[in-house]
Every structure is written in C-alpha cells, then in structure tokens.
Amino acid sequence: MRIEQLEYLAAVTQHGSLRRASEQLHISQPALSEAVTKLERELGVTLLDRRRSGARISQRGGELQQYMVEVLEAVDRLRTAAGDQQAGHPVVRIGTVSTATSTLLVPAVREFRGTHSGSTVEVLNLQQAEIDQGLREGILDLGLVNTLAGDDPPTDLVSTTLVHGRPVAVLSAGHPLTAYDEVTPDQLRAEPFVAMRAGYLMHRFVHRLFGQDMPSVSYTTDGAELGKIMVAEGLGPTVLPDYSVVGDPMERAGLITYRPLAGDRTSVSLVLRQRRQQHVPRAVRDLETALLSLARAHRNGSTGTDRSEPNGSR
C-alpha cells in the first residue's frame, strides 16, 4: 500500500470522477485507475463504484474512509514535522539508465552541490520502465533515459530531449577493430560481445542492428558504466550511444575508444523525464537547470552529437 493510492482515492471521492481527479493530480486516468485498482486488490474490497456518470465511494469504501483520512492526516503531520527539521536539506532522487554519466550527470550534480551544499542527490541505476514508474509514483524526482527516433514518449510524463547522438561500437584500446574507420555488424558478430540486458534501449537496438543473425553474446550486464568497464578489461566490444562514451574518463585515459557503425544512421537521444506537477521543489528545478545548461554546452562544444535544441513541453 502506498500513500499515493490513498491520496488518489481521496481525489476521486472529492471530484466525483476518475477523469477530473486525474486532471487535478496531473497524472493519466489509466494510471490513476490502476493505482486504485491495486489498492482494492490489496484490501480485498471494492472502494469505488465506477459508472458512466462518474465514480463515487462504494458503501464498503465509505466504511473505511475515516481510517484512510486518519492515515492521510497523520502523513501530513509527519511531512510538516520533517519539513521543519529538514528545511534546506532536501533529497533529490534521480533515476538513470547509466548513460552520459560522466559528460552530463556527474557535472550537473557537482554544479548543483555548489549552491545546495546541504542537499543530497540520490542516483539510482534503473531500467527505463522502472524510471518511468518511479516518476509516476513519486519515488523519483527526475529520470534520464535513452530513446530511439520514433519512440512515443509517455503522455503522463514531461520529456525534454537533452542531446542527440548515434550508437557506436565501443572498443578496448588496441583492439584489432580500432584499425578501421568504421565497424560493420559482420565484424562485431565475429567478436565476443558485451550486451545490455533486456529492458535497456541498447538491447533493443542491437537486435535491430543484427536482425536474426545475432553475435555470440558472451556477457550481459546492466547499464553503460559496467559495459564500458568490461570493454576496457578486454572482454569484448559493446554498442552504446556516443554521448555515453565521448569524454568518459576511460575514453580520456585511452582505455576505451569508439568507432561509427558502418551503414547505420540511427538517431538516439538522451531524454530528461519528470512527472507533471504544479509545484516543482526548488532543488529539483535547480538540478534540472544544471542538466539543461550542461546539455547545451555539450551540444555546442562536442563532436559525435548533433546540435539540435532541446525539445519537450513544460
């Protein structure tokens, strides 16, 4: 059971319909309905009478309503007390698929800490679906995900493109394929391959790149950072967005390098996501601003990515 579920149910009761409650809460109606349904399944009772004319609290829900109100009031008191004790010391939680960590995320956190020395930034390495869900549930404040051209963004989250790039072959220093200006899929097929696990965008892209004739996958891992370490240790090449490799400490130190994929013109983007809400805490806004500023500098001063402006609605 989550506090958000009780708050959602209270909003439906107040506004008389799932649609109006979802508009007030700035979440999608299906997400709101699913949250209430999960609560009903957990409690084993029907809390809402859903009708075409709207939704209202059920008889059994009405019997439990006072208990739910007491929980929400206790949570409000707890939040108020915590706010009094922790004023100026917020925790900002950002989920990432471990991409552009060195080029954008770490510098943004460093810049953020310069003006929020008492704050804490909690970075969670997650898959894209987990990040989107964490944003919807209020567990995360911001999320960094990769997308391919043509991917539809979730309509219940705000998506802002930070940088565009292309997938590249990531190689260890001295690997025989570094002798080539471009690397072909056939050349990669002949190598032990470091693949991203299912749930990461590069897992999906690699299946698109190789089609039915996949390379012999010797290793799978979670996220770009572990993938680059495995490449640097000579376990085999991998494929990652170029903005995840260019400027990385291992690339600057000469431990890894990259080559374009011959014949591939796929566009991949780094996207910042957050939930729709009327009030965004200052600390979250400032970390977002730092990411946007660094992304702009990255586009204007780096190679390997194009220089398009960020897009997305606020």
C-alpha positions as CSV (number, residue, x, y, z in Angstrom):
1,M,0.0,0.0,0.0
2,R,1.3,3.4,-0.9
3,I,0.3,6.8,0.4
4,E,-0.2,8.0,-3.1
5,Q,-3.0,5.4,-3.6
6,L,-4.9,6.8,-0.6
7,E,-4.4,10.3,-2.0
8,Y,-5.7,9.2,-5.4
9,L,-8.8,7.7,-3.8
10,A,-9.5,10.8,-1.8
11,A,-9.2,12.9,-5.0
12,V,-11.7,10.7,-6.9
13,T,-14.1,11.0,-4.0
14,Q,-13.7,14.8,-3.9
15,H,-14.0,15.4,-7.6
16,G,-16.6,12.7,-8.4
17,S,-14.8,11.1,-11.4
18,L,-11.5,9.5,-12.4
19,R,-11.1,12.0,-15.3
20,R,-11.5,15.1,-13.1
21,A,-9.3,13.6,-10.4
22,S,-6.6,12.7,-12.9
23,E,-6.6,16.3,-14.3
24,Q,-6.2,17.8,-10.8
25,L,-3.4,15.3,-9.9
26,H,-1.7,15.8,-13.3
27,I,-1.5,12.0,-14.0
28,S,-3.1,9.9,-16.7
29,Q,-6.6,8.5,-16.0
30,P,-5.4,4.9,-16.7
31,A,-2.5,5.3,-14.2
32,L,-4.9,6.7,-11.6
33,S,-7.4,3.9,-12.2
34,E,-4.7,1.2,-12.0
35,A,-3.4,2.6,-8.7
36,V,-6.9,2.5,-7.1
37,T,-7.5,-1.0,-8.5
38,K,-4.2,-2.2,-7.0
39,L,-5.3,-0.8,-3.6
40,E,-8.7,-2.6,-4.0
41,R,-7.0,-5.9,-4.7
42,E,-4.6,-5.5,-1.8
43,L,-7.5,-4.7,0.6
44,G,-9.8,-7.2,-0.9
45,V,-12.7,-4.8,-1.2
46,T,-14.3,-2.6,-3.9
47,L,-13.6,1.0,-2.9
48,L,-15.2,2.8,-5.9
49,D,-18.5,2.4,-7.7
50,R,-17.5,3.1,-11.3
51,R,-20.3,4.4,-13.5
52,R,-20.6,6.3,-16.8
53,S,-21.7,9.3,-14.9
54,G,-18.6,9.2,-12.8
55,A,-17.0,7.4,-9.8
56,R,-18.0,7.6,-6.2
57,I,-17.0,5.9,-3.0
58,S,-18.6,2.5,-2.5
59,Q,-20.5,1.5,0.6
60,R,-17.6,-0.5,1.8
61,G,-15.2,2.3,0.9
62,G,-17.3,4.7,2.9
63,E,-17.0,2.5,5.9
64,L,-13.2,2.6,5.5
65,Q,-12.9,6.2,4.5
66,Q,-12.5,7.6,8.1
67,Y,-9.5,5.3,8.6
68,M,-7.9,6.5,5.3
69,V,-8.5,10.1,6.3
70,E,-6.7,9.5,9.6
71,V,-3.8,8.0,7.8
72,L,-3.5,10.9,5.4
73,E,-3.8,13.4,8.2
74,A,-1.0,11.6,10.1
75,V,1.1,11.7,7.0
76,D,0.6,15.4,6.6
77,R,1.7,15.9,10.2
78,L,4.7,13.8,9.6
79,R,5.6,15.8,6.5
80,T,5.2,19.1,8.3
81,A,7.4,17.9,11.2
82,A,10.0,16.6,8.8
83,G,9.9,19.8,6.8
84,D,10.5,21.8,10.0
85,Q,13.6,19.7,10.9
86,Q,14.9,19.2,7.4
87,A,14.3,22.7,5.9
88,G,17.1,23.4,3.4
89,H,18.2,19.8,3.3
90,P,16.1,18.1,0.7
91,V,16.8,14.8,-1.0
92,V,16.6,14.8,-4.8
93,R,16.2,11.4,-6.4
94,I,17.2,10.8,-10.0
95,G,16.9,7.5,-11.9
96,T,19.3,6.8,-14.7
97,V,20.0,4.1,-17.2
98,S,23.7,4.9,-16.7
99,T,24.2,7.0,-19.8
100,A,26.1,10.3,-20.2
101,T,27.1,9.8,-16.5
102,S,30.5,11.5,-16.8
103,T,29.5,14.0,-19.5
104,L,26.3,15.3,-18.0
105,L,25.1,13.7,-14.8
106,V,28.2,13.9,-12.6
107,P,29.0,17.5,-13.7
108,A,25.4,18.5,-13.1
109,V,25.4,17.0,-9.6
110,R,28.7,18.8,-8.9
111,E,27.2,22.2,-10.1
112,F,24.1,21.6,-8.1
113,R,26.1,20.9,-4.9
114,G,27.8,24.2,-5.3
115,T,24.5,26.0,-4.5
116,H,22.8,23.3,-2.4
117,S,25.6,22.2,-0.1
118,G,23.1,20.8,2.5
119,S,21.1,18.8,0.0
120,T,21.5,15.1,-1.0
121,V,21.3,13.8,-4.6
122,E,20.4,10.1,-4.7
123,V,21.3,8.5,-8.0
124,L,19.6,5.2,-8.8
125,N,20.7,2.9,-11.6
126,L,17.4,1.5,-13.1
127,Q,15.9,0.3,-16.3
128,Q,13.7,2.7,-18.3
129,A,10.4,1.2,-17.3
130,E,11.4,1.3,-13.6
131,I,12.3,5.0,-14.0
132,D,9.0,5.9,-15.7
133,Q,7.1,4.1,-13.0
134,G,9.2,5.6,-10.2
135,L,8.4,9.1,-11.6
136,R,4.6,8.3,-11.7
137,E,4.6,7.0,-8.1
138,G,6.6,10.0,-6.8
139,I,9.6,7.8,-5.8
140,L,11.8,9.7,-8.3
141,D,12.0,13.4,-9.0
142,L,13.9,13.2,-12.3
143,G,14.9,10.4,-14.8
144,L,17.5,10.1,-17.5
145,V,16.6,7.6,-20.3
146,N,17.7,6.8,-23.9
147,T,15.2,6.8,-26.7
148,L,15.3,5.9,-30.4
149,A,13.8,8.1,-33.2
150,G,10.2,7.3,-33.5
151,D,9.7,6.2,-29.9
152,D,6.5,7.7,-28.4
153,P,7.1,9.4,-25.1
154,P,4.7,8.6,-22.2
155,T,1.9,11.2,-22.3
156,D,1.7,11.4,-18.5
157,L,5.3,12.5,-18.0
158,V,7.2,15.6,-19.2
159,S,10.0,14.7,-21.6
160,T,12.8,17.1,-22.5
161,T,15.5,16.0,-25.0
162,L,19.0,16.9,-23.8
163,V,21.3,15.6,-26.6
164,H,21.1,13.6,-29.8
165,G,23.7,11.1,-30.9
166,R,24.3,7.8,-32.7
167,P,25.0,4.3,-31.5
168,V,28.7,3.4,-31.8
169,A,30.9,0.4,-31.3
170,V,32.9,0.7,-28.1
171,L,36.3,-1.0,-28.2
172,S,39.2,-1.5,-25.8
173,A,42.4,0.3,-26.6
174,G,44.5,-1.8,-29.0
175,H,41.6,-3.9,-30.2
176,P,42.1,-5.0,-33.8
177,L,38.9,-3.3,-34.9
178,T,40.4,0.1,-33.9
179,A,42.4,-0.1,-37.2
180,Y,39.2,0.6,-39.1
181,D,37.4,3.9,-39.5
182,E,34.0,2.2,-39.2
183,V,33.0,-1.2,-37.8
184,T,30.5,-3.4,-39.6
185,P,27.9,-5.6,-38.0
186,D,29.7,-8.6,-39.5
187,Q,32.9,-7.6,-37.8
188,L,31.1,-7.4,-34.4
189,R,29.5,-10.7,-35.0
190,A,32.9,-12.3,-35.0
191,E,33.8,-11.0,-31.5
192,P,32.7,-12.0,-28.0
193,F,30.0,-9.4,-27.4
194,V,29.1,-7.5,-24.2
195,A,25.3,-6.9,-24.4
196,M,23.0,-4.9,-22.3
197,R,20.3,-6.9,-20.5
198,A,16.7,-6.9,-21.8
199,G,14.9,-3.7,-20.6
200,Y,17.7,-1.3,-21.8
201,L,17.4,0.5,-25.1
202,M,20.7,-0.7,-26.4
203,H,19.4,-4.3,-26.0
204,R,16.6,-3.4,-28.4
205,F,18.9,-1.5,-30.8
206,V,21.4,-4.4,-31.0
207,H,18.6,-6.8,-32.0
208,R,17.6,-4.2,-34.7
209,L,21.2,-3.9,-35.9
210,F,21.9,-7.6,-36.2
211,G,18.5,-8.9,-37.0
212,Q,18.2,-12.7,-36.9
213,D,21.9,-13.2,-37.1
214,M,23.0,-12.1,-33.6
215,P,26.6,-12.2,-32.4
216,S,27.6,-14.8,-29.9
217,V,26.8,-12.9,-26.7
218,S,29.4,-13.8,-24.2
219,Y,28.3,-11.4,-21.5
220,T,25.3,-9.4,-20.4
221,T,25.3,-6.5,-18.0
222,D,23.2,-3.7,-16.5
223,G,23.8,-0.2,-17.9
224,A,26.5,1.5,-19.8
225,E,29.0,2.0,-16.9
226,L,29.5,-1.7,-16.3
227,G,29.6,-2.3,-20.0
228,K,32.5,0.2,-20.5
229,I,34.4,-1.4,-17.7
230,M,34.0,-4.9,-19.2
231,V,35.2,-3.5,-22.6
232,A,38.2,-1.8,-21.0
233,E,39.1,-5.1,-19.4
234,G,39.2,-6.7,-22.9
235,L,36.2,-8.9,-22.6
236,G,34.8,-7.7,-25.9
237,P,33.1,-4.8,-27.7
238,T,29.7,-3.4,-27.0
239,V,27.4,-0.8,-28.6
240,L,26.4,2.4,-26.7
241,P,25.3,5.9,-27.6
242,D,28.3,8.1,-28.5
243,Y,27.4,10.7,-25.8
244,S,27.9,7.9,-23.2
245,V,31.5,7.3,-24.4
246,V,32.9,10.7,-25.6
247,G,34.5,12.4,-22.6
248,D,34.2,9.4,-20.3
249,P,37.2,9.1,-18.0
250,M,38.1,5.7,-19.5
251,E,37.9,7.2,-23.0
252,R,40.1,10.2,-22.0
253,A,42.6,7.9,-20.4
254,G,42.8,5.8,-23.6
255,L,41.4,2.7,-22.0
256,I,38.4,2.6,-24.4
257,T,37.6,4.2,-27.8
258,Y,34.7,4.0,-30.3
259,R,34.0,3.7,-34.0
260,P,30.9,4.5,-36.0
261,L,28.7,1.7,-37.2
262,A,29.1,1.3,-40.9
263,G,25.8,1.9,-42.8
264,D,23.8,2.8,-39.7
265,R,22.2,6.2,-39.4
266,T,20.1,5.5,-36.3
267,S,19.5,8.5,-34.0
268,V,19.5,8.0,-30.3
269,S,18.6,10.7,-27.7
270,L,19.2,11.3,-24.1
271,V,15.9,12.4,-22.5
272,L,15.2,14.0,-19.1
273,R,11.8,13.0,-17.7
274,Q,9.7,14.1,-14.7
275,R,6.1,13.9,-13.6
276,R,3.6,16.6,-14.3
277,Q,3.0,18.7,-11.2
278,Q,2.0,22.2,-10.4
279,H,4.7,22.8,-7.8
280,V,8.3,21.6,-8.5
281,P,10.6,21.9,-5.5
282,R,13.4,24.4,-5.9
283,A,16.1,21.7,-5.5
284,V,14.6,19.6,-8.3
285,R,14.3,22.7,-10.6
286,D,17.9,23.6,-9.9
287,L,19.3,20.2,-10.8
288,E,17.1,20.2,-13.9
289,T,18.5,23.6,-14.9
290,A,22.1,22.3,-14.4
291,L,21.4,19.3,-16.7
292,L,19.9,21.6,-19.3
293,S,22.8,24.0,-19.2
294,L,25.4,21.3,-19.5
295,A,23.5,19.6,-22.3
296,R,23.5,22.9,-24.2
297,A,27.3,23.3,-23.7
298,H,27.8,19.6,-24.7
299,R,25.9,20.2,-28.0
300,N,27.8,23.4,-28.8
301,G,31.2,22.1,-28.0
302,S,31.3,18.3,-28.5
303,T,31.7,16.1,-31.5
304,G,29.7,12.9,-32.2
305,T,26.4,14.5,-31.4
306,D,24.3,16.9,-33.4
307,R,23.5,20.4,-32.1
308,S,19.7,20.4,-32.1
309,E,18.0,22.4,-29.4
310,P,16.2,20.5,-26.6
311,N,12.5,19.9,-27.1
312,G,9.6,19.0,-24.9
313,S,6.7,20.6,-23.2
314,R,6.9,22.1,-19.7
